Amino acid sequence: SSAAFMISFYDWASTPSQGDGGQAIAADEEAQCNPEVQAQICEKIQHAVDISDVFNKVAIHRYRASSKTLAFAAHRIARYCRLRRTDTSATRRAARWNALIADIQRGLPNLDAQSLTDVSWSLAVVGHREPRVLSAICHQVFGRVEEMAPANIAITVWSFATLNYRDDLVMKRINRQALARLGEFEAQSLANLSWSMATMRFKDDVLMHHVAKESMCKMHNFSAQHVANTAWAYATLGRRAGSLFTALEGRALELLGDESVDFCPLDLALCAWAFAWLDHAGPNAPLLQGIARTALRRMPEFSTQQLANMLWGFDHANYRDDGFYVELARWCCSRPLSFWNRANGEEMVSIMTALKPYAAGQQGWTDLEQLFSSIVLQPLGDFLRQENTSEGYSQGLRRMRTYHAGALYSSWLFKSLGVAYIGDADDARTRPSVDELVDFYLLPPEPRWLPDGYEDDDVQANRAEIPSLLELLDVKRRVQPSSHFIALHLSASLELATRDGEEASASCPQQIRICRVVPTRPPRKSGLSFVRGEKFEERDNSGDEDGVLRTSKLRDYNRKHHAEVTALTQVAEAIEALASSATSSETPIAERVTGWVELFVPHYPCSSCTGALVQFTERYPRIEVRVGHDDWRHWVRRLTERWDPADVRHHGLSINARQLRDLDQDLGSAIPEAYKAALRSTLGDAALSMLPSGSSGGVTDVAARRNRAGGHSAQAATQGVVENGSHTQANGYPDAARQAPARAPAVAPKRQSFY
């Protein structure tokens, strides 16, 4: 009887099931092929009252249920998890869930496109990241992508991104299919596709170009979340796309002005961050004014991460509204300790840096700053001082989640570490270095072929290491730099102590004078590779394990090539050369060399570079290290005041920058012929005739394509959930089996360098 299968929630495992006599129970293939039987089972699963009830229904009908029915059960479980906002860890660990997924995996070849989408979405919602299952799904998607409706394509990609699983081969095939069918994509699918591409850091400039064009055509259908996710995606990928952001801003203002629209804190934070990141929002931007008004009404709903992202955006856009900042500072000062205990170091730095200029005299601000110092700055300083040469250095920095101390608190951190702070770009002490550094940036980059390398003092060769001003200030303009945008000014005066009675000679100099600009060196190998969804770090080629100074890999990016590390390494090499030419001595070189080293950087150093400074001071304790820094957003404006856009010598662009400029300037252009040729191998000649062209971006026969996708329109794939009752379709599935996620999850962006 069925009662024999009513087992507990966590007990059912994927071991061979046995009947009363101990024999294995065989699958009922006749029932699995009967649409009416499957419809009845789906109906029972549909009316399950909770997750445990779904599992019980599956246990009862496990050997009569087809793979599609099991996929529907998994979708129903994930839907319960999502609607009730429950912690999915218990479900993910349950033996019955893992047995269900194992059964589905065995039947993946029998699933249609919609069921594959349901399974992918369910795994993403529950957080079930098992590479073997995901790899098997990717294998099926690769061969079935042409059968998928546009909503299915977007949801499948969204699922992979949510699970942090990336298969480049499958992504390329999906992207080409999406490119040919963008006219069928609705607003939600476009936003989900953009969000997924950015989350996976998958660069497809041509696809994103046409997604932007299609989004502009359908902007009137964008919700607040669509606007926020699309803006965040393009900002994360470094795509300025001015026309798209203008349309997004207009739509956001329209929605902010409608009190019936739910512009939630996450959407407010993403919009503020994205528009500020690409320097699309100025001090008096109407969008920021609208976000500020809405944010003040909804402050109790903000998490620390959402508050940090929003304030980071306002701060970096130089938004000026004293009343807004004062009210926020008052609210922050009134938060209990439990609120701040949920914040990581990076979030605290963003919040405190934005509020500090306006919080003087605010009741409770001193206590909040002391709390910030005790839980963020002091632990970071202690770690850099004590652990900078130990194993686990990179892992420790990543666990702290404090990637820098910000523009206003780096000076405090330097002083606590024994590094002298000499001021920002407006300080009189830094003025000579600032002037020389600005002149360096204004030099036109003229690459030369130097097979034997070049000397550290070769100004022209150094200038060619960083992009032209057109690329820095226009095509890739943003308020925080990529590491290869940075060049710093290095000056040093060092002297090697001699023995009594010994005099320096021309052949054995005892002093060094250094005054030069040092650019970031190109990393030997950067980025990540993905093979069947698994991420592999290029450990043997990173170079982080070599050299004088230990660096850290933060946010999956090597820091060995940063300008601060390069400059300090040059000084260390000069000291070693000085020691090798001097008379031998029993006294270690570190105790004989004295003097000072001074760096001025256009942007405050990251935690890895700050750790390199500490290592240098400990390596050479008799050398005084001084550091000054600006904020890149101010440095960009400083360069803009001096740059002549008509100077063609600065119009040289990298290949990537040239393509981005051409694509972003004309969002109505057709797909390049070279790219169409690449699509032919995936889509075939027939599909090429349906590619979007011109400004319409439409598809000539939408109905025919929907029929090929299984008869389900994109609209049907994104309808709301049927709470009470269902209507069984001809294929044996109730409407809820075709249910797509209503919206992407509330995943806040990680502010990460595009490169």
C-alpha positions in Angstrom: 0.0 0.0 0.0 1.0 3.6 -0.3 1.3 4.0 3.4 4.4 1.9 3.3 6.2 4.7 1.5 5.3 7.5 3.9 8.8 7.9 5.3 10.4 10.8 7.2 11.6 14.0 5.5 15.4 13.2 5.8 15.4 9.4 5.5 14.8 8.6 1.9 18.0 7.9 0.1 18.9 6.8 -3.4 19.7 3.2 -2.4 17.9 0.5 -4.4 14.3 0.4 -3.0 12.9 -2.9 -2.0 9.4 -4.3 -1.6 8.0 -6.3 1.3 9.8 -9.4 0.2 13.2 -7.6 -0.2 13.2 -7.6 -4.0 14.1 -4.5 -5.9 11.2 -2.4 -7.2 11.4 -2.0 -11.0 10.3 1.2 -12.7 6.8 1.1 -14.2 7.7 2.1 -17.8 4.1 1.9 -19.0 2.9 4.4 -16.4 5.9 6.7 -17.1 4.8 6.8 -20.8 1.1 7.4 -20.0 0.3 11.1 -20.2 -2.9 10.7 -18.1 -1.0 9.0 -15.3 1.7 11.7 -15.3 -1.0 14.4 -15.2 -2.5 12.8 -12.2 0.8 12.6 -10.4 1.6 16.2 -11.2 -1.8 17.2 -9.9 -1.1 15.6 -6.6 2.3 17.2 -6.4 0.7 20.5 -7.3 -1.6 20.3 -4.3 1.2 19.3 -1.8 1.0 21.6 1.2 4.7 21.9 1.9 8.1 20.6 0.9 7.8 17.5 3.1 4.4 16.7 1.4 6.1 17.0 -2.1 8.7 14.6 -1.0 6.1 12.2 0.2 4.2 12.4 -3.0 7.4 11.7 -5.0 8.2 8.7 -2.7 4.8 7.2 -3.3 5.0 7.6 -7.1 8.7 7.4 -7.6 8.7 4.4 -9.9 5.7 5.5 -11.8 6.8 9.1 -12.4 8.6 10.1 -15.5 11.7 12.3 -15.6 9.5 15.3 -16.6 7.3 14.7 -13.6 10.3 14.5 -11.3 11.6 17.7 -12.8 8.2 19.3 -12.0 8.5 18.0 -8.4 11.9 19.6 -8.0 10.5 22.8 -9.4 7.7 22.7 -6.9 10.1 22.2 -4.0 12.3 25.1 -5.1 9.2 27.3 -5.5 8.2 26.6 -1.9 11.7 27.5 -0.8 11.5 30.8 -2.7 8.0 31.9 -1.8 8.6 31.2 1.9 12.1 32.6 1.9 13.3 29.7 3.9 16.9 28.6 4.4 17.6 26.1 1.7 20.5 24.4 3.4 18.3 21.8 5.1 16.6 20.9 1.8 20.0 20.8 0.0 21.4 18.3 2.5 18.3 16.1 2.6 18.8 12.6 1.3 15.4 12.7 -0.4 16.4 15.9 -2.3 19.7 14.3 -3.5 18.0 11.1 -4.5 15.4 13.1 -6.5 18.2 15.0 -8.3 20.0 11.7 -9.0 16.9 10.3 -10.6 16.4 13.4 -12.6 20.1 13.3 -13.8 19.6 9.7 -15.0 16.6 10.9 -17.1 18.0 14.1 -18.4 18.1 12.9 -22.1 14.3 12.5 -21.8 13.6 16.0 -20.7 12.3 18.7 -23.1 13.6 22.2 -23.2 11.1 23.5 -20.6 11.9 20.7 -18.2 15.6 21.4 -18.5 14.9 25.0 -17.6 12.8 23.9 -14.6 15.6 21.7 -13.3 18.3 24.4 -13.8 16.1 27.0 -12.0 15.3 24.6 -9.2 19.0 23.8 -8.6 19.8 27.6 -8.5 17.0 28.4 -6.0 18.0 25.6 -3.7 21.7 26.3 -4.2 22.6 22.8 -5.3 25.9 23.1 -7.0 27.1 19.6 -8.0 29.4 19.8 -11.0 28.4 16.4 -12.4 24.8 17.4 -12.5 25.4 20.8 -13.9 27.8 19.4 -16.5 25.1 16.9 -17.6 22.6 19.7 -17.9 25.0 21.7 -20.0 25.5 18.8 -22.3 21.8 18.6 -22.9 21.4 22.4 -23.2 24.1 22.4 -25.8 22.2 20.1 -28.1 18.7 21.5 -27.3 19.2 25.2 -27.2 17.3 25.7 -30.5 14.2 24.2 -28.9 14.2 26.7 -26.0 11.9 29.7 -25.8 13.7 33.0 -25.2 12.5 33.0 -21.5 14.0 29.5 -21.1 17.3 30.7 -22.5 17.5 33.6 -20.1 16.4 31.5 -17.1 18.9 28.8 -17.9 21.8 31.3 -18.1 20.5 33.0 -14.9 20.6 29.6 -13.2 24.2 28.9 -14.2 25.2 32.4 -13.0 23.4 32.1 -9.7 25.3 28.8 -9.1 28.6 30.4 -10.1 29.0 27.7 -12.8 30.3 28.7 -16.2 30.9 26.5 -19.2 32.4 28.7 -22.0 31.5 26.3 -24.8 27.8 26.2 -23.8 27.7 29.9 -23.1 29.0 30.7 -26.6 26.3 28.5 -28.2 23.6 30.0 -26.0 24.7 33.5 -26.7 24.7 33.0 -30.5 21.2 31.5 -30.3 20.1 34.5 -28.1 21.6 37.0 -30.5 19.5 35.6 -33.4 16.3 35.8 -31.4 16.6 39.0 -29.3 13.4 40.3 -30.9 11.5 37.7 -29.0 13.0 38.5 -25.6 10.8 40.3 -23.2 12.0 42.9 -20.7 12.6 40.4 -17.9 14.5 38.0 -20.2 16.7 40.8 -21.4 17.4 41.9 -17.9 18.1 38.3 -16.7 20.4 37.8 -19.7 22.4 41.0 -18.9 22.6 40.2 -15.2 23.9 36.7 -15.9 26.6 37.7 -18.3 27.9 40.2 -15.8 27.7 37.8 -12.9 29.7 35.2 -14.8 32.1 37.9 -16.2 31.5 36.5 -19.6 32.4 39.0 -22.2 30.5 39.1 -25.5 30.6 42.7 -26.6 28.5 42.1 -29.7 25.7 40.4 -27.9 25.6 43.0 -25.1 25.5 45.7 -27.9 22.3 44.2 -29.3 20.9 43.5 -25.9 21.3 47.2 -25.2 19.6 48.1 -28.4 16.7 45.7 -27.8 16.4 47.0 -24.2 16.0 50.5 -25.4 13.2 49.4 -27.7 11.3 47.8 -24.8 12.3 50.2 -22.1 8.6 51.1 -21.4 8.1 47.6 -20.1 11.1 47.7 -17.7 10.3 47.4 -14.0 12.5 48.9 -11.3 14.4 45.6 -10.9 14.9 45.4 -14.7 16.4 48.9 -14.7 18.6 48.2 -11.7 19.9 44.8 -12.9 20.6 46.1 -16.5 22.5 49.1 -15.2 24.5 47.0 -12.8 25.3 44.5 -15.5 26.6 47.0 -18.0 28.6 48.9 -15.3 30.1 45.6 -14.1 31.2 44.8 -17.7 32.6 48.3 -18.2 30.2 49.1 -21.0 29.5 52.9 -20.9 26.6 52.6 -23.5 25.6 56.2 -23.1 22.3 55.9 -25.0 21.2 52.9 -23.0 22.0 54.7 -19.7 20.1 57.7 -20.8 17.1 55.5 -21.5 17.5 53.7 -18.2 17.7 57.0 -16.3 14.5 58.2 -17.9 12.7 55.0 -17.0 14.1 55.0 -13.5 12.9 58.6 -12.9 9.4 57.7 -14.3 9.2 54.7 -11.8 10.6 56.7 -8.9 7.9 59.3 -9.4 5.2 56.6 -9.2 4.4 55.9 -5.6 2.7 52.6 -6.5 6.0 51.2 -7.9 8.1 49.1 -5.5 11.6 50.6 -5.9 13.1 48.4 -3.2 16.4 49.2 -1.4 18.4 46.7 -3.5 17.2 48.4 -6.7 18.0 51.9 -5.3 21.5 50.7 -4.4 22.2 49.1 -7.7 21.1 52.2 -9.7 23.2 54.5 -7.5 26.3 52.3 -7.8 26.0 51.6 -11.5 25.4 55.2 -12.7 28.2 56.5 -10.4 30.7 53.7 -11.4 30.7 54.7 -15.1 30.5 58.5 -14.2 27.0 58.8 -15.7 25.7 60.6 -12.7 26.9 64.0 -11.6 26.6 66.0 -8.4 23.1 67.3 -9.3 21.8 64.3 -11.2 18.0 64.1 -11.1 18.3 60.3 -10.7 20.3 60.6 -7.5 17.9 63.2 -6.2 15.0 60.7 -6.8 16.9 57.8 -5.3 17.7 60.0 -2.2 14.1 60.9 -1.6 12.9 57.3 -1.9 15.8 55.9 0.2 15.0 58.2 3.2 11.5 56.8 3.2 12.7 53.2 3.2 15.9 53.4 5.4 14.7 50.7 7.9 14.6 48.2 5.1 18.2 48.7 4.0 20.9 46.0 4.7 24.4 47.0 5.4 25.5 46.0 1.9 22.7 47.9 0.2 23.4 51.0 2.3 27.1 50.7 1.4 26.5 50.4 -2.3 24.1 53.3 -2.4 26.4 55.6 -0.3 29.4 54.5 -2.4 27.5 55.7 -5.5 26.5 59.0 -4.0 30.0 59.7 -2.7 31.7 58.9 -6.0 29.2 60.9 -8.0 30.1 63.9 -5.6 26.4 64.2 -4.8 25.8 67.3 -2.7 22.8 67.3 -0.3 23.8 68.1 3.3 20.3 67.3 4.6 20.4 63.8 3.0 23.8 62.9 4.4 23.0 64.3 7.9 19.8 62.4 8.1 21.6 59.2 7.0 24.4 59.8 9.5 21.8 60.3 12.3 20.1 57.0 11.3 23.4 55.1 11.1 24.5 56.4 14.5 21.3 55.1 16.0 21.7 51.6 14.7 22.5 48.9 17.4 25.7 46.9 17.4 23.9 43.9 16.0 23.3 45.8 12.7 27.0 46.6 12.3 28.0 43.1 13.1 26.5 42.0 9.9 28.7 44.3 7.8 32.0 43.3 6.3 35.0 45.5 6.2 34.5 46.8 2.6 30.9 47.8 3.4 32.0 49.7 6.6 34.7 51.6 4.6 32.2 52.7 2.0 29.6 53.9 4.6 32.1 55.7 6.8 33.9 57.4 3.9 30.7 58.8 2.5 29.3 60.1 5.8 32.5 61.4 7.4 32.5 64.9 5.8 28.9 65.5 7.0 28.9 63.8 10.4 31.0 66.1 12.4 29.2 66.9 15.7 26.6 64.3 15.1 25.6 62.6 18.3 27.0 59.1 18.3 29.4 59.6 15.4 32.5 59.4 17.6 31.3 56.1 19.0 30.6 54.8 15.5 34.0 55.8 14.3 35.6 54.0 17.3 33.6 50.9 16.4 34.7 51.1 12.8 38.3 51.4 13.9 38.1 48.5 16.3 36.4 46.0 14.0 37.9 47.0 10.6 41.0 49.2 10.6 42.8 47.8 13.6 42.3 44.2 12.6 43.5 45.0 9.1 46.5 46.8 10.5 47.4 44.0 12.9 47.0 41.4 10.2 49.3 43.3 7.7 51.9 43.9 10.4 52.0 40.4 11.8 51.0 38.1 8.9 52.5 39.7 5.8 55.1 37.0 5.2 53.2 33.9 6.5 51.4 31.2 4.7 47.7 31.9 4.2 48.3 35.6 3.7 46.0 35.9 0.7 43.4 33.7 2.3 43.4 35.9 5.4 42.9 39.1 3.5 40.0 37.5 1.6 38.4 36.4 4.8 38.6 39.9 6.2 36.7 41.3 3.2 38.6 44.7 3.7 40.2 45.4 0.3 41.3 48.9 1.2 40.8 51.6 3.8 39.2 54.2 1.5 40.2 57.7 0.5 39.7 59.2 4.0 41.0 56.4 6.3 44.0 55.1 4.4 46.1 57.8 6.2 45.1 56.4 9.6 46.1 52.9 8.4 49.5 54.1 7.1 50.4 55.8 10.3 49.4 52.8 12.4 51.8 50.7 10.2 54.7 53.1 10.5 54.3 54.6 7.0 54.3 58.4 6.8 51.3 60.0 5.1 52.3 63.1 3.1 48.8 64.3 1.9 46.6 64.2 -1.2 47.1 65.9 -4.6 46.2 69.3 -3.2 48.8 69.2 -0.4 51.9 71.5 -0.8 54.2 68.6 0.0 53.0 66.5 -2.9 52.7 69.3 -5.5 56.0 68.6 -7.3 55.2 64.9 -7.6 51.7 65.6 -8.8 52.9 68.0 -11.5 55.4 65.5 -12.8 52.8 62.7 -12.8 50.2 64.8 -14.6 52.8 65.7 -17.3 53.6 62.0 -17.6 49.9 61.2 -18.3 49.7 64.0 -20.8 52.5 62.5 -22.9 51.2 60.6 -25.9 51.8 56.8 -25.7 54.0 55.7 -28.5 54.7 52.0 -28.3 58.1 50.9 -29.6 59.6 47.5 -30.3 62.2 46.8 -27.6 63.2 43.2 -27.9 65.7 43.5 -25.0 63.3 45.4 -22.7 63.9 48.9 -21.4 65.5 50.7 -18.5 63.3 51.8 -15.6 64.1 55.4 -16.5 62.8 55.2 -20.1 60.0 57.7 -19.9 58.5 57.0 -23.3 58.5 53.2 -22.8 56.9 53.6 -19.4 54.2 55.9 -20.8 53.4 53.2 -23.4 52.4 50.8 -20.6 49.2 52.7 -19.8 46.4 53.6 -22.2 45.9 56.9 -24.1 43.8 59.6 -22.5 41.0 59.0 -25.0 40.7 55.5 -23.6 41.2 56.5 -20.0 38.9 59.6 -20.0 36.3 58.6 -22.5 35.9 55.0 -23.8 36.7 53.4 -20.4 36.0 56.3 -18.1 35.0 55.4 -14.6 35.4 56.6 -11.1 37.7 53.8 -9.9 40.6 52.6 -12.0 41.6 49.4 -13.4 45.1 48.6 -12.2 46.6 49.1 -15.6 45.4 52.7 -15.6 47.8 53.6 -12.7 51.2 55.1 -12.8 52.8 56.6 -9.7 55.6 59.0 -8.9 58.6 57.5 -7.1 61.4 59.5 -5.5 64.0 58.2 -3.2 67.3 59.2 -1.6 69.3 56.3 -0.2 72.8 56.0 1.3 74.9 53.0 2.2 76.8 53.4 5.4 80.6 52.9 5.0 83.2 51.6 7.4 85.3 54.0 9.4 87.9 55.6 7.1 86.4 54.3 3.9 85.5 56.8 1.2 83.1 56.4 -1.7 84.4 56.2 -5.2 83.0 56.6 -8.6 83.3 52.8 -9.1 81.7 52.1 -5.7 79.0 54.7 -5.2 77.5 54.9 -1.8 74.3 56.9 -2.6 71.3 56.5 -4.9 68.9 59.2 -6.1 65.7 58.1 -7.8 63.0 60.3 -9.4 60.8 58.7 -12.0 57.2 57.7 -12.8 56.5 54.0 -12.5 53.6 52.5 -14.4 51.8 49.3 -13.6 53.5 46.4 -15.3 51.3 44.1 -17.4 50.6 40.9 -15.5 52.3 37.9 -16.9 49.0 36.1 -17.0 45.7 37.4 -15.7 42.1 36.3 -15.6 40.6 32.9 -15.1 39.9 29.9 -17.2 36.8 27.8 -17.1 36.7 24.2 -18.2 33.3 22.4 -17.9 32.2 24.8 -15.3 35.2 24.5 -13.1 37.4 27.5 -12.3 41.1 27.1 -12.5 43.6 29.7 -11.2 46.7 30.1 -13.2 49.0 29.4 -10.2 52.1 28.5 -12.1 52.0 31.6 -14.3 50.7 34.3 -11.8 54.2 35.3 -10.5 52.7 36.0 -7.1 55.0 33.5 -5.5 58.1 35.1 -6.8 59.8 38.5 -6.2 60.9 40.5 -3.2 57.5 41.3 -1.8 54.6 39.0 -1.2 51.3 40.0 -2.7 47.8 38.8 -2.5 45.2 37.6 -5.0 42.0 39.5 -4.1 38.7 39.0 -6.0 40.5 36.5 -8.2 42.9 39.1 -9.5 46.7 39.0 -9.1 48.2 42.1 -7.5 51.9 41.5 -8.2 51.9 43.9 -11.2 50.5 46.9 -9.2 52.5 50.1 -9.5 53.2 50.2 -5.8 54.7 46.7 -5.8 56.7 47.5 -9.0 58.1 50.7 -7.5 59.2 49.2 -4.2 60.7 46.2 -6.1 62.8 48.7 -8.2 64.0 50.3 -5.0 64.9 47.0 -3.5 66.8 46.0 -6.6 68.7 49.3 -6.6 69.7 48.7 -3.0 70.9 45.2 -3.8 72.9 46.6 -6.7 74.4 49.2 -4.4 75.3 46.6 -1.9 77.0 44.3 -4.5 79.2 47.2 -5.7 80.2 48.2 -2.2 82.9 46.7 0.0 81.8 43.6 1.7 80.8 43.8 5.3 79.5 41.6 8.1 76.7 44.1 8.8 73.6 43.1 6.9 72.6 45.4 4.0 69.3 46.2 5.7 71.1 47.8 8.6 73.5 49.7 6.5 71.2 51.5 4.1 69.4 54.7 5.2 67.3 57.4 3.6 63.8 57.7 2.4 61.4 56.5 -0.3 58.4 58.5 -1.3 55.4 57.4 -3.4 52.5 59.4 -4.8 49.7 57.3 -6.2 46.6 58.6 -8.1 44.4 56.3 -6.1 44.6 54.9 -2.6 46.4 51.6 -2.3 44.6 48.3 -1.9 45.2 46.1 1.1 47.7 43.9 -0.9 49.8 47.0 -1.8 49.6 48.3 1.7 50.9 45.0 2.9 53.8 45.3 0.5 54.6 48.7 2.0 54.7 47.1 5.4 57.0 44.3 4.2 59.4 46.9 2.7 59.6 48.9 6.0 60.4 45.7 7.9 62.9 44.6 5.3 64.7 48.0 5.5 63.9 49.4 8.9 66.3 52.4 8.6 64.5 53.7 5.4 61.6 56.1 6.0 58.6 55.3 3.7 56.3 58.1 2.8 53.1 57.8 0.8 50.6 60.3 -0.6 47.6 59.5 -2.7 44.6 61.0 -4.5 41.2 59.5 -5.3 41.0 58.3 -8.9 37.7 60.2 -9.6 39.4 63.5 -8.7 42.5 62.5 -10.6 40.4 61.9 -13.7 38.9 65.4 -13.4 42.4 66.8 -12.9 43.5 65.1 -16.2 40.3 66.2 -18.0 41.1 69.8 -17.3 44.4 69.5 -19.0 43.6 67.1 -21.8 42.9 68.4 -25.3 40.4 66.0 -26.9 41.5 67.2 -30.3 45.0 65.9 -29.7 45.1 63.0 -32.1 48.3 61.7 -30.4 46.0 60.5 -27.6 43.5 58.9 -29.9 45.2 55.5 -30.1 43.0 52.8 -28.6 43.5 49.2 -27.7 41.6 46.7 -29.9 39.0 46.1 -27.1 38.6 49.9 -26.5 38.1 50.5 -30.2 35.4 47.9 -30.5 33.7 49.2 -27.4 33.7 52.7 -28.7 32.3 51.7 -32.1 29.6 49.5 -30.5 28.5 52.0 -27.8 28.4 54.9 -30.2 25.9 53.3 -32.5 23.3 51.1 -30.7 21.3 50.8 -33.9 24.0 49.1 -36.0 23.5 45.6 -37.5 25.6 42.6 -36.6 29.0 42.7 -38.2 29.4 40.4 -41.2 32.4 38.6 -39.6 30.2 37.8 -36.6 27.4 36.5 -38.8 29.9 34.1 -40.4 30.7 32.8 -37.0 27.0 32.3 -36.2 26.5 30.2 -39.3 28.2 27.1 -37.8 25.8 27.2 -34.8 22.5 28.5 -36.2 22.6 27.5 -39.8 21.9 29.5 -43.0 18.2 29.6 -42.3 18.6 31.3 -39.0 20.9 33.9 -40.3 18.1 35.4 -42.3 16.3 36.1 -39.1 19.1 37.9 -37.3 18.3 41.4 -36.0 19.3 44.2 -38.3 19.0 47.9 -38.1 17.2 49.6 -35.2 14.2 47.3 -35.1 15.9 44.2 -33.8 12.8 42.2 -34.6 12.3 38.7 -35.8 10.3 38.1 -39.0 8.4 35.0 -37.9 8.0 34.9 -34.1 5.1 32.5 -34.2 7.0 29.9 -36.2 10.0 30.1 -33.8 7.7 29.7 -30.8 6.2 26.6 -32.4 9.7 25.2 -32.8 10.4 26.0 -29.1 7.5 23.6 -28.1 4.5 25.8 -28.5 5.1 28.0 -25.4 5.3 31.7 -25.8 7.7 33.8 -23.8 4.8 35.4 -22.1 3.5 32.1 -20.9 6.9 31.2 -19.6 6.9 34.2 -17.3 3.4 34.3 -16.0 2.6 34.4 -12.3 2.3 31.3 -10.1 -1.1 29.5 -9.9 -1.8 29.4 -6.2 -5.1 27.5 -6.2 -6.0 24.9 -8.7 -4.4 24.3 -12.1 -5.4 23.5 -15.7 -3.8 20.4 -17.1 -2.4 20.8 -20.6 -2.4 18.3 -23.4 1.1 17.1 -22.5 0.0 16.1 -19.0 1.5 19.1 -17.1 -0.5 21.6 -15.1 0.2 25.3 -15.7 2.5 25.5 -12.7 4.9 23.0 -14.3 5.6 25.7 -16.9 6.3 28.3 -14.3 9.4 30.4 -14.7 10.9 32.4 -11.8 9.2 35.7 -11.3 12.4 37.7 -10.9 16.1 37.1 -10.4 17.2 36.8 -6.8 18.3 39.8 -4.7 22.0 39.4 -5.3 23.9 42.5 -4.6 26.8 43.4 -6.9 30.4 42.8 -6.1 32.3 45.9 -7.0 35.0 44.4 -9.0 37.5 45.6 -11.6 36.4 44.9 -15.1 39.9 43.6 -16.0 
